[in-house]
Amino acid sequence: MGIPICPRCRDEQEAIFQEVKKYVQEHPGADIMEVSEECNVEPGQIRQWIREDRLQFAEDSPIRIPCEKCGTMMRSGRFCDKCTAEMVGGFKQITQRAQPKPEPKPALRTSEKDKMRFL
């Protein structure tokens, strides 16, 4: 999310983002440093947009960032597919353990007088 910014600064940053996005689309082989220099944007800002999944690149693009958990190089986001799957599995286990198990219902005991009779 980042730090809160005023509407005017947000609009300026969005205009810069759109310029970067257009440059990346027109120059699919560009790396982060080239995009940074051509668009006058800090490489860290470009990496942040990549982590936020705002910038998308072609499969053959040289732009990659490391997974925050294992370091595997990937095209966008914070975590690679493998680490995401592991975290989702862990969250499922935690939530399943946290849910109370239903108590077994006591068995109904019937006597002869409670049974249905046919004539």
Backbone as CSV, one residue per row, in Angstrom:
resi,resn,N_x,N_y,N_z,CA_x,CA_y,CA_z,C_x,C_y,C_z
1,MET,0.820,-1.188,0.000,0.000,0.000,0.000,0.865,1.253,0.000
2,GLY,1.887,1.282,0.806,2.735,2.461,0.866,2.176,3.493,1.821
3,ILE,2.857,4.629,1.862,2.429,5.699,2.756,1.300,6.498,2.114
4,PRO,0.411,7.052,2.930,-0.677,7.854,2.370,-0.116,9.128,1.717
5,ILE,-0.683,9.506,0.580,-0.249,10.724,-0.093,-1.464,11.552,-0.468
6,CYS,-1.226,12.825,-0.689,-2.331,13.727,-1.019,-2.845,13.416,-2.429
7,PRO,-4.071,13.827,-2.727,-4.656,13.533,-4.046,-3.821,14.072,-5.212
8,ARG,-3.262,15.282,-5.070,-2.461,15.852,-6.164,-1.220,15.004,-6.427
9,CYS,-0.527,14.607,-5.353,0.680,13.776,-5.501,0.316,12.397,-6.057
10,ARG,-0.816,11.860,-5.626,-1.266,10.570,-6.131,-1.521,10.649,-7.632
11,ASP,-2.145,11.751,-8.082,-2.419,11.927,-9.506,-1.125,12.058,-10.303
12,GLU,-0.146,12.789,-9.735,1.156,12.925,-10.395,1.843,11.563,-10.500
13,GLN,1.790,10.794,-9.417,2.413,9.478,-9.421,1.707,8.546,-10.408
14,GLU,0.410,8.645,-10.512,-0.336,7.818,-11.462,0.040,8.178,-12.902
15,ALA,0.253,9.465,-13.176,0.673,9.881,-14.520,2.057,9.301,-14.843
16,ILE,2.951,9.308,-13.879,4.283,8.721,-14.069,4.153,7.219,-14.301
17,PHE,3.291,6.565,-13.511,3.070,5.131,-13.685,2.592,4.825,-15.097
18,GLN,1.643,5.608,-15.607,1.116,5.383,-16.949,2.219,5.554,-18.006
19,GLU,3.103,6.519,-17.794,4.230,6.720,-18.704,5.155,5.495,-18.691
20,VAL,5.447,4.979,-17.497,6.292,3.790,-17.367,5.618,2.591,-18.024
21,LYS,4.349,2.419,-17.772,3.599,1.308,-18.345,3.644,1.353,-19.879
22,LYS,3.448,2.545,-20.444,3.492,2.706,-21.895,4.885,2.386,-22.421
23,TYR,5.906,2.840,-21.737,7.283,2.577,-22.179,7.562,1.076,-22.170
24,VAL,7.133,0.400,-21.113,7.354,-1.047,-20.998,6.638,-1.785,-22.132
25,GLN,5.434,-1.349,-22.466,4.677,-1.990,-23.555,5.357,-1.767,-24.907
26,GLU,5.906,-0.587,-25.102,6.555,-0.265,-26.374,7.968,-0.834,-26.476
27,HIS,8.594,-1.148,-25.335,9.968,-1.673,-25.300,10.006,-2.921,-24.420
28,PRO,9.452,-4.034,-24.898,9.326,-5.230,-24.068,10.655,-5.828,-23.603
29,GLY,11.757,-5.504,-24.258,13.049,-6.044,-23.858,13.803,-5.168,-22.869
30,ALA,13.210,-4.060,-22.460,13.896,-3.127,-21.560,14.032,-3.719,-20.159
31,ASP,15.169,-3.412,-19.511,15.329,-3.847,-18.123,14.971,-2.687,-17.183
32,ILE,15.021,-2.946,-15.894,14.586,-1.936,-14.913,15.419,-0.665,-15.015
33,MET,16.729,-0.796,-15.202,17.585,0.397,-15.262,17.252,1.241,-16.496
34,GLU,17.000,0.605,-17.616,16.650,1.357,-18.824,15.323,2.090,-18.629
35,VAL,14.335,1.385,-18.095,13.032,2.010,-17.837,13.204,3.170,-16.866
36,SER,13.997,2.967,-15.840,14.249,3.994,-14.837,14.854,5.247,-15.461
37,GLU,15.879,5.054,-16.294,16.556,6.191,-16.920,15.659,6.901,-17.931
38,GLU,14.966,6.134,-18.761,14.146,6.726,-19.823,12.916,7.454,-19.278
39,CYS,12.380,6.961,-18.162,11.160,7.550,-17.600,11.439,8.427,-16.384
40,ASN,12.716,8.531,-16.006,13.120,9.350,-14.858,12.375,8.932,-13.583
41,VAL,12.405,7.612,-13.322,11.742,7.029,-12.153,12.773,6.170,-11.416
42,GLU,12.744,6.213,-10.105,13.662,5.398,-9.317,13.408,3.908,-9.567
43,PRO,14.465,3.110,-9.657,14.280,1.663,-9.829,13.434,1.046,-8.709
44,GLY,13.576,1.577,-7.505,12.787,1.072,-6.371,11.296,1.268,-6.575
45,GLN,10.917,2.374,-7.195,9.502,2.622,-7.475,8.988,1.632,-8.512
46,ILE,9.802,1.337,-9.513,9.412,0.353,-10.527,9.245,-1.013,-9.874
47,ARG,10.185,-1.388,-9.001,10.073,-2.678,-8.302,8.809,-2.738,-7.452
48,GLN,8.468,-1.617,-6.825,7.239,-1.591,-6.014,6.020,-1.846,-6.893
49,TRP,5.961,-1.224,-8.048,4.822,-1.447,-8.957,4.781,-2.889,-9.432
50,ILE,5.958,-3.488,-9.609,6.007,-4.903,-10.001,5.472,-5.761,-8.862
51,ARG,5.907,-5.502,-7.623,5.440,-6.260,-6.462,3.930,-6.129,-6.281
52,GLU,3.392,-4.956,-6.600,1.949,-4.713,-6.470,1.171,-5.302,-7.646
53,ASP,1.843,-5.960,-8.592,1.224,-6.531,-9.792,0.603,-5.463,-10.682
54,ARG,1.111,-4.248,-10.627,0.573,-3.189,-11.484,1.242,-3.183,-12.848
55,LEU,2.503,-3.596,-12.904,3.211,-3.666,-14.181,3.293,-5.109,-14.627
56,GLN,3.020,-5.347,-15.892,3.075,-6.697,-16.428,4.064,-6.717,-17.582
57,PHE,4.783,-7.826,-17.684,5.833,-7.947,-18.683,5.632,-9.191,-19.521
58,ALA,6.213,-9.163,-20.711,6.164,-10.325,-21.598,6.957,-11.465,-20.976
59,GLU,6.652,-12.690,-21.386,7.348,-13.877,-20.863,8.853,-13.767,-21.043
60,ASP,9.286,-13.208,-22.180,10.715,-13.142,-22.464,11.384,-11.880,-21.931
61,SER,10.678,-11.103,-21.138,11.248,-9.886,-20.566,12.361,-10.236,-19.588
62,PRO,13.422,-9.432,-19.577,14.505,-9.691,-18.623,14.171,-9.238,-17.197
63,ILE,13.063,-8.552,-17.034,12.716,-8.011,-15.720,12.176,-9.119,-14.827
64,ARG,12.853,-9.317,-13.709,12.467,-10.300,-12.697,12.768,-9.698,-11.321
65,ILE,11.987,-10.116,-10.334,12.239,-9.718,-8.951,12.229,-10.980,-8.095
66,PRO,12.928,-10.947,-6.948,12.975,-12.153,-6.120,11.740,-12.314,-5.238
67,CYS,11.342,-13.570,-5.048,10.279,-13.905,-4.092,10.746,-13.447,-2.714
68,GLU,9.872,-12.840,-1.943,10.247,-12.342,-0.614,10.519,-13.463,0.382
69,LYS,10.091,-14.679,0.070,10.288,-15.788,1.003,11.498,-16.644,0.638
70,CYS,11.566,-17.097,-0.635,12.632,-18.033,-1.009,13.685,-17.444,-1.940
71,GLY,13.405,-16.293,-2.544,14.374,-15.663,-3.429,14.299,-16.089,-4.883
72,THR,13.392,-17.001,-5.227,13.222,-17.413,-6.616,12.844,-16.200,-7.456
73,MET,13.476,-16.061,-8.610,13.173,-14.929,-9.471,11.817,-15.148,-10.147
74,MET,11.013,-14.084,-10.196,9.661,-14.174,-10.751,9.324,-12.876,-11.466
75,ARG,8.214,-12.877,-12.195,7.845,-11.720,-13.009,7.114,-10.626,-12.234
76,SER,6.330,-10.980,-11.225,5.605,-9.962,-10.472,5.094,-10.549,-9.159
77,GLY,4.612,-9.672,-8.293,4.051,-10.101,-7.016,5.095,-10.121,-5.906
78,ARG,4.672,-10.614,-4.750,5.569,-10.684,-3.595,6.127,-12.078,-3.382
79,PHE,5.319,-13.097,-3.710,5.724,-14.481,-3.460,5.542,-15.317,-4.715
80,CYS,6.445,-16.285,-4.911,6.338,-17.184,-6.059,5.152,-18.128,-5.856
81,ASP,4.802,-18.852,-6.908,3.650,-19.759,-6.846,3.840,-20.826,-5.770
82,LYS,5.044,-21.364,-5.661,5.306,-22.424,-4.683,5.105,-21.904,-3.250
83,CYS,5.695,-20.751,-2.950,5.567,-20.192,-1.595,4.120,-19.782,-1.303
84,THR,3.431,-19.266,-2.304,2.023,-18.904,-2.121,1.209,-20.136,-1.775
85,ALA,1.447,-21.236,-2.503,0.712,-22.476,-2.228,1.020,-22.988,-0.825
86,GLU,2.283,-22.910,-0.409,2.644,-23.353,0.945,1.947,-22.508,2.005
87,MET,1.905,-21.187,1.790,1.267,-20.312,2.774,-0.237,-20.560,2.830
88,VAL,-0.858,-20.749,1.677,-2.296,-21.026,1.646,-2.584,-22.326,2.392
89,GLY,-1.771,-23.358,2.151,-1.943,-24.628,2.861,-1.787,-24.450,4.362
90,GLY,-0.805,-23.648,4.776,-0.608,-23.378,6.199,-1.782,-22.637,6.813
91,PHE,-2.308,-21.658,6.080,-3.464,-20.907,6.587,-4.676,-21.819,6.730
92,LYS,-4.860,-22.739,5.768,-5.987,-23.669,5.844,-5.867,-24.555,7.078
93,GLN,-4.649,-25.036,7.349,-4.449,-25.883,8.529,-4.749,-25.118,9.806
94,ILE,-4.293,-23.880,9.867,-4.514,-23.063,11.067,-6.004,-22.815,11.277
95,THR,-6.712,-22.470,10.206,-8.140,-22.181,10.366,-8.926,-23.440,10.690
96,GLN,-8.490,-24.586,10.159,-9.186,-25.834,10.487,-8.980,-26.192,11.948
97,ARG,-7.790,-25.956,12.477,-7.535,-26.238,13.894,-8.280,-25.273,14.798
98,ALA,-8.465,-24.049,14.316,-9.112,-23.032,15.145,-10.624,-23.216,15.227
99,GLN,-11.204,-23.902,14.254,-12.649,-24.103,14.270,-12.995,-25.181,15.292
100,PRO,-13.969,-24.894,16.155,-14.352,-25.909,17.143,-15.002,-27.100,16.455
101,LYS,-14.659,-28.270,16.920,-15.250,-29.485,16.370,-16.640,-29.650,16.960
102,PRO,-17.589,-30.042,16.136,-18.943,-30.207,16.654,-18.982,-31.366,17.657
103,GLU,-19.730,-31.122,18.719,-19.858,-32.165,19.737,-20.806,-33.237,19.219
104,PRO,-20.488,-34.488,19.501,-21.377,-35.551,19.037,-22.728,-35.456,19.749
105,LYS,-23.768,-35.716,19.004,-25.109,-35.677,19.581,-25.318,-36.957,20.383
106,PRO,-25.948,-36.830,21.514,-26.197,-38.039,22.300,-27.162,-38.958,21.550
107,ALA,-26.918,-40.224,21.679,-27.769,-41.205,21.002,-29.176,-41.166,21.600
108,LEU,-30.158,-41.216,20.721,-31.540,-41.229,21.181,-31.879,-42.637,21.677
109,ARG,-32.449,-42.659,22.823,-32.853,-43.948,23.375,-34.351,-44.066,23.217
110,THR,-34.759,-45.116,22.633,-36.198,-45.313,22.442,-36.660,-46.497,23.278
111,SER,-37.819,-46.348,23.764,-38.418,-47.451,24.510,-39.557,-48.007,23.669
112,GLU,-40.118,-49.092,24.116,-41.224,-49.718,23.379,-42.407,-48.770,23.233
113,LYS,-42.656,-47.948,24.241,-43.818,-47.077,24.168,-43.602,-45.893,23.215
114,ASP,-42.334,-45.563,22.869,-42.060,-44.442,21.959,-42.108,-44.870,20.484
115,LYS,-42.197,-46.159,20.212,-42.161,-46.629,18.834,-43.528,-46.444,18.173
116,MET,-43.479,-46.288,16.835,-44.716,-46.155,16.081,-45.371,-47.523,15.905
117,ARG,-46.704,-47.535,15.997,-47.436,-48.787,15.866,-48.376,-48.712,14.678
118,PHE,-48.524,-49.845,14.020,-49.442,-49.923,12.888,-50.576,-50.879,13.249
119,LEU,-51.776,-50.617,12.775,-52.913,-51.488,13.020,-53.211,-52.349,11.856
